[in-house]
Amino acid sequence: MLELRNVTKRFGDTLAVNEVSLSFPAGQMVGVVGRSGAGKSTLLRLINRLAGADQGRIIFGDLDVGTLQGKALRAWRARCAMIFQQFNLVNRLDVLTNVMIGRIGTAATLPVMFKRFPEADRVNAALALDRLDLLSQALQRADTLSGGQQQRVAIARALMQKPSVILADEPIASLDPRNARLVMDALRAINRQDKITVITNLHTLDAARAYCDRIIGMAHGRVVFDGTPAQMTRAVTQQIYGDDTDPAVDENLTSTMASIGSAIAADARQLEAAL
């Protein structure tokens, strides 16, 4: 059980997370929704300890996450894997090596720097890629893959950490609809098959309703809704997003912007190759 007890985080005069108390039973698939600046990303970073809470406690079983330092903190970050919107792969390295980097939290630093991984890690990385239908790309450079493929590599890397919890920060915000579906299908399969708790920030309510057992709505740093997809009424949506709900839930607008972004990125890669 993961618990947040009256957790608060400030950035200067901005109250990013405001006295949030939540509990996450093992094995749930949870979507966190809200407008930009609602505190969604900060919430995940507090759980992973990429940011420290100003007050309150984060508890996992008998572990007080907020007090961890050094080796114990690195072990927690391995156990609580993070997936980012921008993938955070090492572009010049091949896909298999990127996946094996997921072991860095529990492996000696020097061998990792020289890409010397145990055979067991190589086997497990290949199995993770096969599971995500990417084994045939194992020896390609990471930057030759599409955005959706790169995000699935990031998921495979997270699996190498043998996590109890996966935190996904806007994992499909920059992807086209097909790749977004593949990424969300992968996260749901991992949640169902491995019984790993998955907590993901999502830009659209449609994705949260389709994939999550539970939805948490945030506004101005506070939790304003915590319930099932069936309980997400129009009134609840307005409470989360205010009166201007269309841009926040418009799947077509999101897809169009993602397609434009993908086209720009492709043009940039072609220009870089030509230079």
ZAMARGU-4260 file (C-alpha; in steps of 0.2 Angstrom, whole numbers, plus 5000, padded with zeros to 4 digits):
<rodrens>
0) 5000/5000/5000 | 5007/5017/4995 | 5000/5031/5006 | 5001/5050/5005 | 4997/5059/5021
5) 4994/5078/5020 | 5008/5081/5007 | 5012/5099/5002 | 5024/5106/4990 | 5028/5124/4986
10) 5038/5132/4973 | 5041/5150/4979 | 5023/5158/4981 | 5015/5144/4971 | 5007/5130/4981
15) 5009/5115/4968 | 5002/5102/4979 | 4991/5106/4994 | 4988/5094/5008 | 4985/5079/4997
20) 4980/5063/5006 | 4978/5047/4995 | 4981/5028/4997 | 4985/5017/4982 | 4981/4998/4985
25) 4993/4986/4977 | 4989/4982/4959 | 4978/4997/4954 | 4978/5006/4938 | 4976/5025/4942
30) 4974/5040/4931 | 4977/5057/4937 | 4969/5071/4927 | 4967/5090/4928 | 4972/5106/4919
35) 4990/5111/4916 | 4997/5117/4932 | 4985/5107/4943 | 4999/5098/4952 | 4999/5081/4943
40) 5017/5080/4938 | 5023/5087/4955 | 5013/5074/4963 | 5022/5060/4954 | 5039/5068/4957
45) 5035/5068/4975 | 5031/5050/4976 | 5047/5046/4967 | 5057/5058/4977 | 5063/5068/4962
50) 5056/5082/4973 | 5055/5083/4991 | 5039/5087/5001 | 5038/5103/5011 | 5026/5094/5023
55) 5017/5078/5025 | 5023/5060/5023 | 5024/5047/5009 | 5023/5029/5016 | 5025/5013/5006
60) 5022/4998/5018 | 5034/5001/5032 | 5045/5013/5022 | 5045/5031/5026 | 5049/5038/5008
65) 5053/5056/5014 | 5067/5050/5025 | 5077/5040/5013 | 5094/5045/5008 | 5109/5038/4998
70) 5108/5019/4994 | 5091/5018/5001 | 5084/5032/4991 | 5092/5024/4975 | 5083/5008/4979
75) 5066/5016/4981 | 5068/5025/4964 | 5072/5008/4957 | 5057/5001/4965 | 5046/5015/4960
80) 5050/5017/4941 | 5047/5033/4932 | 5042/5035/4914 | 5043/5052/4906 | 5034/5061/4892
85) 5050/5064/4883 | 5056/5046/4885 | 5073/5051/4892 | 5083/5038/4881 | 5101/5039/4877
90) 5099/5042/4858 | 5116/5036/4853 | 5115/5020/4862 | 5106/5005/4855 | 5089/5000/4861
95) 5095/4984/4871 | 5108/4995/4880 | 5095/5008/4884 | 5084/4995/4892 | 5098/4987/4902
100) 5102/5005/4909 | 5086/5001/4920 | 5098/4991/4931 | 5109/5005/4935 | 5100/5008/4952
105) 5105/4991/4958 | 5122/4988/4948 | 5139/4995/4950 | 5142/5011/4941 | 5159/5007/4933
110) 5153/4992/4923 | 5137/5001/4917 | 5148/5015/4911 | 5157/5003/4900 | 5141/4994/4895
115) 5147/4978/4904 | 5130/4970/4909 | 5128/4952/4916 | 5121/4939/4904 | 5105/4938/4915
120) 5102/4957/4912 | 5104/4955/4893 | 5092/4940/4893 | 5079/4950/4904 | 5081/4965/4893
125) 5078/4955/4877 | 5062/4947/4885 | 5056/4964/4890 | 5058/4970/4872 | 5050/4955/4865
130) 5035/4957/4877 | 5033/4975/4870 | 5035/4969/4852 | 5052/4977/4850 | 5064/4963/4850
135) 5068/4966/4831 | 5074/4984/4835 | 5085/4978/4849 | 5101/4983/4840 | 5095/4999/4832
140) 5100/5016/4839 | 5086/5023/4850 | 5084/5039/4840 | 5080/5029/4824 | 5063/5023/4832
145) 5046/5032/4832 | 5040/5041/4847 | 5028/5027/4851 | 5042/5014/4850 | 5054/5025/4861
150) 5040/5026/4874 | 5039/5007/4874 | 5057/5006/4876 | 5056/5017/4891 | 5043/5005/4898
155) 5054/4990/4895 | 5068/5000/4904 | 5056/5002/4919 | 5052/4984/4919 | 5071/4980/4921
160) 5070/4989/4938 | 5058/4976/4944 | 5047/4989/4951 | 5032/4988/4963 | 5025/5004/4957
165) 5026/5012/4939 | 5023/5031/4938 | 5020/5038/4920 | 5020/5056/4918 | 5010/5061/4903
170) 5016/5045/4893 | 5005/5048/4878 | 5004/5067/4877 | 5016/5068/4862 | 5010/5053/4853
175) 4998/5050/4838 | 4982/5040/4842 | 4989/5023/4836 | 5005/5024/4846 | 4996/5031/4861
180) 4985/5016/4861 | 5000/5004/4860 | 5008/5013/4875 | 4992/5012/4885 | 4989/4994/4881
185) 5006/4990/4886 | 5004/4999/4903 | 4987/4990/4906 | 4994/4973/4902 | 5009/4976/4914
190) 4997/4981/4927 | 4985/4966/4925 | 4998/4953/4922 | 5012/4958/4934 | 5000/4966/4947
195) 5011/4981/4947 | 5003/4997/4953 | 5002/5010/4939 | 4999/5028/4942 | 4998/5039/4926
200) 4995/5057/4922 | 4984/5059/4907 | 4979/5073/4896 | 4962/5067/4891 | 4948/5060/4901
205) 4944/5048/4887 | 4961/5039/4890 | 4958/5039/4909 | 4940/5031/4907 | 4946/5018/4895
210) 4961/5011/4904 | 4960/5016/4923 | 4951/5007/4937 | 4951/5024/4947 | 4953/5042/4942
215) 4960/5056/4953 | 4955/5074/4948 | 4966/5088/4953 | 4963/5107/4953 | 4975/5120/4960
220) 4985/5107/4969 | 4971/5099/4978 | 4962/5082/4975 | 4944/5087/4970 | 4939/5070/4964
225) 4943/5052/4968 | 4932/5038/4961 | 4928/5026/4947 | 4927/5031/4928 | 4908/5028/4930
230) 4907/5042/4943 | 4915/5055/4931 | 4899/5065/4928 | 4899/5082/4918 | 4898/5091/4935
235) 4913/5082/4941 | 4922/5087/4925 | 4918/5105/4927 | 4924/5104/4945 | 4941/5098/4939
240) 4943/5109/4923 | 4932/5123/4926 | 4920/5129/4913 | 4932/5128/4899 | 4932/5109/4897
245) 4933/5107/4878 | 4952/5109/4876 | 4956/5097/4890 | 4945/5083/4884 | 4946/5085/4865
250) 4955/5070/4859 | 4955/5076/4841 | 4964/5092/4845 | 4977/5082/4855 | 4980/5070/4841
255) 4981/5084/4828 | 4994/5093/4839 | 5004/5077/4841 | 5004/5073/4823 | 5011/5091/4819
260) 5024/5088/4832 | 5029/5071/4825 | 5031/5079/4808 | 5042/5093/4814 | 5053/5080/4823
265) 5054/5069/4808 | 5060/5085/4797 | 5073/5089/4810 | 5080/5072/4810 | 5081/5072/4791
270) 5090/5089/4791 | 5102/5083/4804 | 5106/5067/4794 | 5109/5078/4778 | 5121/5090/4787
</rodrens>
